[in-house]
Amino acid sequence: MATDRLDPTQKQKGRLKTARIPIKLASPATGVRHPKPDWLRVKVPSVDSRFYEIKKLLRDHNLYTVCEEASCPNIGECFGRGTATFMIMGDKCTRRCPFCDVGHGRPDPLDPDEPNKIAQAVSYLNLSYVVITSVDRDDLRDGGAMHFVEVVKSIRSVSNARIELLVPDFRGRLDKAISILSNNMPDVMNHNLETVPALYKKVRPGADYHHSLTLLKRFADICPDVPTKSGIMLGCGETDEEVYQLMRDLRAHGVNMLTVGQYLQPSPHHLPIDRYVPPDKFLAIEKFAYSIGFTHAACGPLVRSSYHADVQAASAGVCG
C-alpha cells in the first residue's frame, strides 16, 4: 500500500497511527519561528530495512510504540536496526503535557493479554534489549505498576532480553508502585524529569519535580544494583545553569545514567521551541555529566530517552 511508504519522521495516519485525541494547546503557539538547523536532519529508512516489517508486526498484534505515538525523529533508524520501545496500557494519556505528541482522553481498559503479546513480539524480533514505557494512567489505583510487572514477567518467560522500564511518576501512588516494581526488578529503571523545575507548570503540568526525584531515589535505595536513569530535553526556555543544577540534583538522588536531547515541536499547536541547542553545547553538557559521576551520558540534538538504549546500558556496565 502507498501509505506504507510515508516519511517516518512525519505523523502517521490511518491505520499507521492509532486513533486518539492529539494533545494541543488551545490555540497555535506564538513566538519566534526558528528554522531547523542542518544537524537535525534525519534519514528516511530504505524500503528494504526492517522498518516496515516491524510496523506490520505492531499492527498485526495491536501493539503501540512510543516511537510512533510520540513522533520520534529516530523512528527510521531504530526500526531499521530492529529495535523499538513498546508503549503499554493504551495510547491515551490522562495528562495533557503540551510538549508531548501522545494523545489524551479517557483511557481504554487494560488489555490482560498485552503482556503476552509483547513477549511474543520480543521473541519474534529476537531482541536482546527491550524498553517498556507507558502513558500516564492516573485512573488506576497503582498507576499501572502491576501491569509493568506482568509485562516484565511475560518477557522473561520467553526471552533473556535485558529490560529497561521507562515509567511515569505514579502520582499519589508512589509507595505502592515502588513496592511492586522493586519486587520484580528491571535491568534499568528510567523516569524522565523532562525539564528544569522552573518550567514544570508550563511544560509538565500535573507533575512535580521533587516527586520525580524522590521516585528515582527511593528505587535506587531499595534496589542499589539496578541503575537508575533520567532524561531531559533542551529548547523549552531553560538556562544552561538550570540544566547543570538539574544534573547535580539527579546525582544527589543516586541517578547513574542521563540522556539530553533537543525538544522538537510536533505541531504549531504544541509548546513552541525556545532555541535550538548546537552540538558543541551538548558535548559540554556530556563532559560535565561524566565529571560529576554519571556512568553514562548520551547528549545530542537527536538523543531521546530510549535511543540506542542498549548501547547506553552496555556503556554503563548493564550488559555486554
C-alpha positions in Angstrom: 0.0 0.0 0.0 1.1 3.5 -0.7 0.6 4.5 2.9 3.4 2.1 3.9 5.9 4.5 2.3 5.1 7.5 4.4 8.0 9.6 5.7 8.5 8.0 9.2 9.5 11.4 10.7 6.0 12.7 10.0 2.8 11.9 11.7 1.5 8.5 10.9 -2.1 8.5 9.5 -4.9 6.0 9.0 -4.0 2.5 10.2 -0.4 3.5 10.8 -1.4 5.9 13.6 -3.7 5.0 16.4 -6.9 6.9 16.8 -6.8 9.3 19.7 -7.2 13.0 20.6 -4.0 14.9 19.9 -2.6 16.9 22.8 -2.7 20.5 21.7 -2.6 24.0 23.1 -5.9 25.9 23.0 -4.5 28.0 20.1 -1.5 27.7 17.9 1.7 28.6 19.7 3.0 32.0 19.1 6.6 33.4 19.2 9.7 33.4 17.1 9.8 30.6 14.5 13.3 29.2 14.4 14.4 27.5 11.2 15.5 23.9 11.8 19.3 23.6 11.6 21.1 21.1 9.4 22.2 19.0 12.3 18.6 18.0 12.9 18.0 16.3 9.6 17.2 12.6 9.7 17.3 10.0 7.0 14.2 8.2 5.7 14.7 4.4 6.1 15.3 2.4 2.9 12.4 0.2 1.8 14.5 -3.0 2.3 15.1 -2.2 6.0 13.2 -3.8 8.9 11.2 -0.6 9.3 8.1 -1.9 7.6 8.4 -5.4 8.9 8.3 -4.1 12.5 5.4 -1.8 11.7 3.4 -4.7 10.3 4.1 -6.8 13.4 2.9 -4.0 15.6 -0.3 -3.5 13.7 -1.0 -7.3 13.5 -0.7 -7.6 17.3 -2.4 -4.3 18.1 0.7 -3.0 19.9 1.9 0.5 20.3 5.4 2.0 20.4 6.4 5.4 21.8 8.4 5.7 18.6 5.2 6.2 16.6 2.9 7.7 19.2 5.4 10.5 20.1 6.6 11.0 16.5 10.2 10.3 17.5 12.7 11.6 14.9 14.8 8.4 15.2 12.0 6.0 14.3 13.5 5.2 10.9 17.0 4.3 12.4 15.7 2.4 15.4 13.1 0.4 13.5 15.6 -0.2 10.7 18.1 -1.8 13.1 15.3 -3.9 14.7 14.7 -2.1 18.0 11.6 -0.5 19.4 10.3 1.0 22.7 6.9 -0.6 23.5 4.2 1.6 25.0 1.8 -0.3 27.2 -1.6 0.4 28.7 -3.1 2.0 25.6 -2.4 5.1 23.5 -4.4 7.6 25.5 -2.8 9.5 28.4 -4.5 11.0 31.4 -2.2 14.1 31.3 -2.1 17.0 28.8 1.6 17.9 28.6 1.9 20.5 25.8 5.3 19.2 24.5 4.1 15.6 24.0 2.5 14.2 20.9 0.9 11.2 22.6 -2.8 11.6 22.7 -5.0 12.2 25.7 -8.6 11.1 26.6 -10.5 8.5 28.6 -8.2 5.5 28.7 -9.4 2.1 27.5 -9.5 -0.8 29.9 -6.2 -2.6 30.3 -5.7 -5.5 27.9 -5.0 -8.5 30.0 -3.3 -10.2 27.1 -1.0 -7.3 26.3 2.0 -8.7 28.3 1.8 -12.0 26.3 1.5 -10.1 23.0 4.6 -8.0 23.8 6.5 -11.1 24.9 5.7 -12.8 21.6 6.8 -9.7 19.7 10.1 -9.6 21.6 10.7 -13.3 20.9 9.8 -12.9 17.2 12.1 -10.0 16.7 14.8 -11.7 18.7 15.5 -8.6 20.7 18.4 -8.6 23.3 17.3 -5.3 24.9 13.7 -4.1 25.4 12.4 -0.7 26.6 8.9 -0.7 28.1 7.1 2.6 28.7 3.6 3.8 29.1 1.1 6.6 29.0 0.2 8.1 32.4 -2.7 6.1 33.9 -3.9 8.3 36.8 -7.1 6.3 36.7 -5.5 3.1 38.0 -5.0 2.5 41.8 -1.4 1.6 41.3 -0.8 3.9 38.3 -0.2 0.8 36.2 2.8 -0.6 38.2 1.4 -4.1 38.3 0.9 -4.1 34.5 4.5 -3.2 34.1 5.4 -6.2 36.2 3.2 -8.5 34.2 5.0 -7.4 31.0 8.4 -8.0 32.6 7.4 -11.5 33.8 6.0 -12.4 30.3 9.1 -11.2 28.5 11.4 -13.1 30.9 9.3 -16.3 30.4 10.3 -16.4 26.7 13.5 -14.3 26.4 16.8 -13.5 28.1 16.5 -9.9 26.9 17.5 -7.1 29.2 14.6 -4.9 30.2 14.5 -1.2 30.8 11.4 0.4 32.3 10.6 4.0 31.4 7.9 4.7 34.0 5.5 7.6 34.7 5.6 9.4 38.0 2.8 7.3 39.7 1.4 10.5 41.2 -0.2 9.8 44.5 0.7 6.1 44.3 4.4 6.2 44.9 4.7 3.8 47.8 2.5 1.2 46.2 4.3 1.5 42.8 7.8 1.3 44.2 6.9 -1.7 46.3 5.5 -3.5 43.3 8.4 -2.6 40.9 11.2 -3.3 43.4 10.0 -6.9 44.0 10.2 -7.5 40.2 13.2 -5.6 39.2 14.0 -4.5 35.7 17.6 -4.2 34.5 17.4 -0.4 34.3 14.9 1.9 35.9 14.2 5.1 33.9 12.0 8.1 34.7 12.4 11.3 32.9 12.4 14.7 34.5 11.9 16.2 31.1 12.8 19.8 32.0 14.1 22.1 34.8 11.9 22.8 37.8 11.1 26.4 36.9 9.4 25.2 33.7 7.2 22.5 35.2 4.0 24.4 35.2 4.5 25.3 31.5 6.0 22.0 30.3 4.8 19.3 32.7 1.5 20.4 34.3 0.3 17.9 36.8 3.8 16.7 37.6 6.2 17.7 40.4 10.0 17.9 40.1 10.8 16.8 43.6 8.3 14.0 43.4 10.1 12.7 40.3 13.4 12.9 42.0 12.0 11.1 45.0 10.8 8.2 42.8 14.3 7.7 41.4 15.9 8.0 44.8 13.5 5.6 46.5 14.0 3.0 43.9 17.8 3.4 43.9 17.8 3.0 47.7 15.7 -0.2 47.6 17.4 -1.7 44.5 21.0 -0.4 44.6 22.2 -2.9 42.0 19.7 -1.6 39.4 21.0 1.5 37.5 18.6 4.5 37.5 18.3 6.7 34.5 16.6 10.0 33.6 16.3 12.3 30.6 15.6 15.9 29.7 15.0 17.9 26.6 16.5 21.3 25.8 14.9 24.2 24.0 11.9 24.9 26.3 13.2 28.0 27.9 15.8 26.6 30.4 19.1 28.3 31.1 22.4 26.4 31.0 23.0 26.8 34.7 19.5 25.4 35.4 20.5 22.3 33.3 23.7 21.9 35.3 21.9 22.2 38.6 19.3 19.6 37.4 22.2 17.2 36.7 23.6 17.8 40.2 20.1 17.1 41.6 20.0 13.8 39.7 23.4 12.7 41.0 22.4 13.7 44.6 19.4 11.3 44.2 21.6 8.4 43.0 20.8 8.5 39.3 23.5 6.8 37.2 22.5 7.4 33.6 21.5 10.5 31.7 20.0 11.4 28.3 19.8 15.0 27.0 18.2 15.9 23.6 16.7 18.7 21.7 12.9 19.4 22.0 11.2 19.3 18.7 7.7 20.9 18.4 5.3 18.2 17.0 2.9 20.8 15.5 2.2 24.5 15.6 -0.3 23.8 18.4 2.3 22.3 20.8 4.7 24.1 23.1 7.0 26.4 20.9 10.7 25.8 20.7 12.7 28.5 22.6 16.0 27.6 21.0 18.0 25.1 19.0 21.0 24.0 21.0 24.1 23.4 18.9 26.1 20.1 19.1 29.1 21.7 20.8 26.9 22.7 23.8 25.6 19.1 24.1 29.2 17.9 24.2 29.9 20.3 27.0 26.9 19.0 28.9 28.1 15.5 28.4 31.5 16.3 29.6 30.1 17.9 32.8 27.9 14.8 33.3 30.8 12.5 33.4 32.8 14.9 35.6 30.1 14.7 38.4 29.8 10.9 38.3 27.3 9.7 35.7 28.2 6.2 34.5 26.8 7.0 31.1 25.6 10.2 29.4 24.1 10.4 25.9 23.8 14.0 24.9 23.0 15.3 21.4 20.3 17.0 19.4 18.6 13.8 18.3 19.1 11.8 21.5 15.9 10.5 23.1 15.5 8.6 26.3 15.3 5.2 24.6 17.5 6.0 21.6 20.2 3.3 21.5 19.2 2.3 25.0 21.1 -1.0 24.6 24.3 0.8 23.8 23.8 3.2 26.7 23.2 0.3 29.1 26.3 -1.6 27.8 28.4 1.6 28.3 27.1 1.8 31.9 28.0 -1.9 32.5 24.5 -3.3 32.5 25.0 -5.7 29.6 27.7 -6.8 27.2 
